[in-house]
Amino acid sequence: MKGKVYRSTGSWYVVHAEDGQVWNARIKGRMKIDEEISSTNPIAVGDTVLFDAEDEAVKTGIITGIAPRHNYMVRISPHNPGQKHIIAADIDLALLVASIAEPRTSTGFIDRFLVTAEAYHIPAVLVINKTDILKPKHHEILESWIDIYTSIGYEVFPVSATDAATLAALTERIHGKITLFSGHSGVGKSTLINQLIPGLGIRTNVISGWSGKGQHTTTFAEMFDLPDGGKIIDTPGVKEFGLIDLAQEELSQYFPEMRRVLHQCRFNNCRHINEPDCAVKQAVNDGTIAIDRYANYMGMLDSIEKKW
């Protein structure tokens, strides 16, 4: 039988078979895994798997293989730094939910997510939630973020998850797509998904009053069907989005605004630090590359250097 993995708990997987039946399946014994992908989880939500029935009555099965993946997105394993963890497989969109206040999402976190999506050739969109609680000083930041990211080519959706009227454009964008939802804990990701899928009832939580940080409400990745077509993959809130398997010399290729001018640098292996005739640094000086994006690039470059 063939089915799609909707939920992973580490050892058991909820699989929706092609005939619509829902199975709980596990891996038993040695199974052929894609050797090019060394990760802490051999199977991810979104994977299409082959499985045999173990107990027809209670719908348990044994996974025997994984169909070839169209794509996948990874992050550093939260439990095994230095190893990769597959967040989800076979996705159409990588969507980051961010907030400017309660809690504040740093542009460094945003840019690491976008770079990872670029590296794995997955279109990414940015959703800025909680626009209803923004103060005047926050609106300046909102306009700045919209300007920076739309000028690069990313789609930005300012929304309030508690106001369904603000979600129309986003609803249309993810229609018919398999969309990965990611973001810090507390940015309102679960509230947003509850609005997009009425009656789902994902547990939500409030921001911790003493720390200003969100509390985790999602423990395992899980996929849900959108009412009008498409799917959402909800993922646990992440504190950091560490890069993995990226070399310093290729990092700038995953910044679209840098990619446009790389061919103008004097040196093919320019890292855009202190090399002469660097088109990227010139673009930063000219204001066509945002200084914050360049600063985040330098921070990522440094983190890659320290890792090696």
C-alpha positions in Angstrom: 0.0 0.0 0.0 1.0 3.6 -0.5 0.2 6.6 1.7 1.3 10.1 2.9 2.8 10.7 6.3 0.6 13.2 8.2 2.2 13.0 11.6 5.5 11.8 13.1 6.2 11.1 16.7 9.6 9.7 16.2 8.8 6.0 16.2 5.2 5.9 14.9 3.8 7.6 11.9 0.2 8.5 11.0 -0.2 7.6 7.4 -3.2 8.5 5.2 -3.5 5.7 2.6 -4.5 6.4 -1.0 -8.0 4.9 -0.3 -8.5 7.5 2.5 -8.0 5.1 5.5 -5.7 6.3 8.3 -3.0 3.9 9.6 -0.5 4.0 12.4 2.7 2.6 11.0 6.3 2.1 12.2 9.6 1.1 10.7 10.6 -2.5 11.4 14.1 -3.9 10.8 16.4 -2.5 8.1 14.8 -0.3 5.5 16.4 1.3 2.5 16.9 5.0 3.3 18.2 7.6 0.9 21.9 7.5 1.8 22.5 11.0 0.5 20.4 12.4 3.3 22.0 11.7 6.7 19.4 12.9 9.2 18.2 12.1 12.7 14.8 11.2 11.3 14.6 8.8 8.4 10.9 9.6 7.6 9.4 13.1 7.7 5.9 14.5 7.5 5.0 14.9 3.8 6.8 11.7 2.7 5.0 9.2 0.5 5.7 5.8 2.0 5.1 2.2 1.1 3.7 0.0 3.9 2.2 -3.4 4.7 -0.7 -4.1 7.0 0.4 -5.5 10.3 -3.1 -5.6 12.0 -6.0 -4.8 9.7 -8.5 -4.5 12.6 -6.7 -1.7 14.4 -5.0 -0.3 11.2 -1.4 -0.7 12.2 1.2 -1.2 9.5 4.9 -1.6 8.8 6.7 0.9 6.6 8.8 -0.8 4.0 10.1 2.1 1.8 10.0 5.8 0.9 9.1 7.1 -2.5 11.6 9.5 -4.0 11.3 13.0 -2.6 10.7 16.0 -4.8 12.4 18.2 -2.2 12.8 18.5 1.6 13.8 21.2 4.1 16.1 20.7 7.0 17.4 22.5 10.1 20.1 21.6 12.6 18.8 18.8 14.9 17.6 20.2 18.2 19.0 17.2 20.0 22.1 16.4 18.0 23.9 19.6 16.9 25.9 19.0 13.8 23.3 16.6 12.4 20.4 17.6 10.2 16.8 17.1 10.9 14.3 16.9 8.1 11.5 19.3 8.9 9.2 18.2 6.1 9.3 16.7 2.6 7.6 17.3 -0.7 6.4 20.8 0.0 5.3 23.6 -2.3 5.8 26.6 0.0 7.9 27.4 3.1 6.1 29.9 5.1 7.6 31.7 8.1 5.3 33.3 10.7 7.0 36.3 12.3 5.9 39.0 14.7 7.3 42.4 15.5 6.1 42.4 19.1 5.1 39.9 21.7 7.5 38.3 20.8 9.9 40.0 18.5 11.3 38.0 15.6 14.8 39.0 14.7 15.6 39.6 11.0 18.6 37.3 11.6 16.1 34.4 12.3 14.0 35.4 9.2 17.0 35.5 7.0 18.3 32.1 8.1 15.0 30.6 7.3 14.9 32.3 3.9 18.5 31.2 3.1 17.6 27.6 4.0 14.5 27.7 1.7 16.7 29.1 -1.1 19.3 26.4 -0.6 16.7 23.7 -1.0 14.9 25.5 -3.9 11.6 25.9 -2.0 9.6 29.1 -2.6 9.3 31.1 0.7 6.8 33.6 1.9 6.8 35.8 5.0 3.7 36.3 7.2 3.9 39.1 9.7 1.3 38.3 12.4 -0.1 40.4 15.3 -0.4 43.6 13.3 -3.4 44.5 15.5 -1.2 45.1 18.5 1.4 47.2 16.9 2.3 50.6 18.3 3.4 53.5 16.1 7.1 52.7 16.5 6.3 49.1 15.4 4.5 50.3 12.2 7.8 51.8 11.1 9.5 48.4 11.4 6.6 46.8 9.6 6.9 49.1 6.7 10.7 48.6 6.6 10.3 44.8 6.6 7.7 44.9 3.8 9.9 47.2 1.8 13.1 45.1 2.3 11.6 41.7 1.6 9.3 42.6 -1.3 12.1 44.5 -3.1 14.1 41.2 -2.9 11.2 39.3 -4.4 9.6 37.7 -1.4 5.8 37.9 -0.8 4.9 39.4 2.5 1.5 39.1 4.2 0.8 41.4 7.2 -2.1 39.7 9.1 -3.9 39.4 12.4 -4.6 35.8 13.0 -7.6 36.7 15.2 -9.1 38.8 12.3 -10.3 36.5 9.5 -10.7 39.4 7.1 -6.9 40.0 7.0 -6.3 36.5 5.8 -7.9 36.6 2.4 -4.7 37.1 0.3 -2.8 34.5 2.4 -5.7 32.0 2.0 -5.6 32.4 -1.8 -1.8 32.1 -1.9 -1.7 28.7 -0.1 -4.8 27.3 -1.8 -4.0 23.9 -3.4 -0.4 24.0 -2.0 1.4 21.9 0.6 2.7 24.6 2.8 5.2 24.3 5.7 4.4 26.6 8.6 7.4 27.6 10.8 8.2 30.3 13.3 9.2 31.1 16.9 6.9 29.8 19.7 4.4 32.5 20.5 4.1 34.2 17.2 0.5 33.0 16.7 1.2 30.1 14.3 -1.4 27.8 15.9 -4.0 30.6 16.1 -3.4 31.3 12.4 -3.8 27.7 11.4 -7.0 27.5 13.5 -8.4 30.4 11.5 -7.4 28.8 8.2 -8.9 25.5 9.1 -12.1 26.2 11.2 -12.8 23.5 13.8 -9.3 22.2 13.9 -8.7 23.3 17.5 -4.9 23.2 17.7 -4.0 24.1 21.3 -2.7 27.7 21.7 -0.9 29.4 24.5 -0.2 32.8 25.8 3.1 34.6 25.9 5.1 34.1 29.1 4.6 37.3 31.0 8.0 37.3 32.7 10.1 36.5 29.7 8.1 37.8 26.7 8.8 34.5 24.9 6.3 32.1 23.5 5.6 28.8 25.0 5.7 25.6 22.9 2.3 24.4 21.9 3.2 22.0 19.0 5.3 19.0 20.0 5.5 17.1 16.7 5.2 18.0 13.0 1.7 17.3 11.7 -0.1 17.9 8.4 -3.7 19.1 8.1 -6.0 19.3 5.1 -7.2 22.8 4.1 -11.0 22.9 3.6 -10.8 24.1 0.0 -7.8 22.2 -1.2 -4.2 22.0 -0.1 -2.4 21.1 3.1 -0.6 22.8 6.0 2.3 21.2 7.8 2.5 22.6 11.3 5.9 22.4 13.0 7.1 22.9 16.6 8.2 26.4 17.4 11.9 26.9 17.0 14.2 29.2 19.1 17.0 29.2 16.5 17.2 28.2 12.9 20.8 27.1 12.5 22.3 26.6 9.0 23.7 23.2 8.1 25.7 21.9 5.1 26.4 25.4 3.7 29.9 26.5 2.7 31.0 30.1 3.1 31.7 30.6 -0.6 28.2 29.6 -1.6 26.2 31.5 1.1 25.8 34.7 -0.9 24.1 32.7 -3.7 21.1 32.3 -1.4 20.6 36.0 -1.0 18.6 36.9 -4.1 19.7 40.6 -4.1 23.4 39.5 -3.8 23.0 36.8 -6.4 22.0 39.5 -9.0 25.4 41.3 -8.7 27.8 38.4 -7.9 29.1 38.3 -11.5 30.3 41.9 -11.1 32.7 41.1 -8.3 36.4 41.1 -9.4 37.0 37.7 -7.8 34.9 34.6 -8.5 35.4 33.4 -4.9 34.6 36.8 -3.4 33.2 36.5 0.1 32.2 40.2 0.2 34.2 41.0 3.3 37.2 43.2 2.4 38.0 42.1 -1.2 38.6 44.9 -3.7 36.0 45.7 -6.4 33.3 43.8 -4.6 29.9 44.4 -6.2 28.0 43.3 -3.1 29.7 45.8 -0.8 29.2 48.5 -3.5 25.5 47.7 -3.6 25.3 48.0 0.2 27.0 51.4 0.0 24.5 52.4 -2.7 21.6 51.3 -0.6 20.4 48.7 -3.1 21.2 45.9 -0.6 19.8 46.5 2.9 22.4 47.0 5.5 20.5 44.7 7.9 20.5 41.9 5.3 24.3 42.4 4.8 24.9 42.3 8.5 22.9 39.1 8.8 24.9 37.6 5.9 28.1 38.5 7.8 26.7 36.8 11.0 25.9 33.7 9.0 29.4 33.7 7.4 30.9 33.9 10.9 28.8 31.0 12.2 29.8 28.8 9.3 33.5 29.6 9.9 33.3 28.8 13.6 31.4 25.5 12.8 34.3 24.3 10.7 
